[in-house]
Amino acid sequence: GQDGALDLFSRVIDADASNADAFKGQKEALNEVALLAEAAADAGDYTKASQLVDEIARVSANHVSLSNLRPKIAAGQSDVQESLERDLRRAEQLITERAFYQPANNNALSLLRSVLERDPNNLRAKNNIARIASELVVESRAYLNKGDIDGARRLLQKAEELGASGNDVRQLKTDLRESAERIDIEVIDNGIGLPKQN
């Protein structure tokens, strides 16, 4: 890539400071990297753009492109941060309203997943997804306590898809299994579903 070319030209220039071809090649490579950084910034990939700007600055601290690229990247990163913060605040409000995954176009989980697509290491989004998973385990337990085994199973499955685990989940699975077995036994004991005897 161009960053490899920059390193190569830098090594040649270090060895021979009068090598005009190396200086020319370095200048062209710097311009190419600047174009790549500009394209990355235009595409909203500010991490890549920043890395490319760092490569330019490492070789040429006063390169002409830096005065334009740095403010552009900083402004873009600021816009991204504001957008992430806005979505996180809205997701947290929806969690409070218990709109975890419904309605389809306005729910906490969709917003949090959107945040993680843009910022995969966002701890606040991950913590809020874990919070939803915990809430779903609690809801699943409430459904089981009301005797709605299917509803409890559905909620537990959603919770596990979001990473719910631990003793609460294991105990809930055991309780669900035992409740289902108890119902099966009651059905057999009551003769429900058995053929009528003549």
Salt bridges, closest charged atoms under 4 A:
ASP7 OD1 - ARG58 NH2 2.90
GLU38 OE2 - LYS72 NZ 2.65
ASP42 OD1 - LYS72 NZ 2.43
GLU55 OE1 - ARG58 NH2 2.52
GLU85 OE2 - ARG89 NH1 3.37
GLU85 OE1 - ARG124 NH1 2.79
ASP87 OD2 - ARG118 NH2 2.52
GLU92 OE2 - ARG124 NE 2.88
GLU135 OE1 - ARG98 NH1 3.06
GLU139 OE2 - ARG98 NH2 2.92
ASP150 OD1 - ARG153 NH1 3.88
GLU160 OE2 - LYS173 NZ 2.75
ASP175 OD2 - ARG141 NH1 2.72
